Amino acid sequence: MLNKVQLIGNLGNDPETKTTPSGTTVGKLSVATSHRSKVNGEWQDQTEWHRVVVFNQLAETCQKYLTKGRKCYVEGRIQTRQWQTDDGTTRYMTEIIGDRVLFLSSKGSDREGSYTQQADDDIPF
């Protein structure tokens, strides 16, 4: 079986990071992709937002070098997690666990960068 995602899009916000009590750095990226199609003879763009989670050095590097609006390539896998709210409602969230990020544009230059991390399958959020 294969669970692989590849995206090229723009960041909707600056990356956010936090550190878990066990010392793991967790980064969250909001990546927008778009699809253009003809509807009733007119071209329309549809934007999809993707929640991407990266860990450790990759999270730190993304926070340091990526900013809102920058184009990037993300490679990873889809993961859905569930939890119970205080009122007992079951909630679900689907995310992309990123293990590779290519910086396709950087502030003030045309330089590209590539950063990869090993997947940490058992790290809680």
GIKATA-V59759 format. One record per helix or strand of 3 or more residues. SS is the DSSP state (alpha for helix, beta for strand). FROM is the first residue (numbers start at 1). TO is the last residue. If there is no record, write none. Layout:
ss;from;to
SS;FROM;TO
SS;FROM;TO
//
This chain:
ss;from;to
beta;5;11
beta;16;19
beta;25;39
beta;42;55
alpha;56;65
beta;71;84
beta;90;103
beta;113;116
//
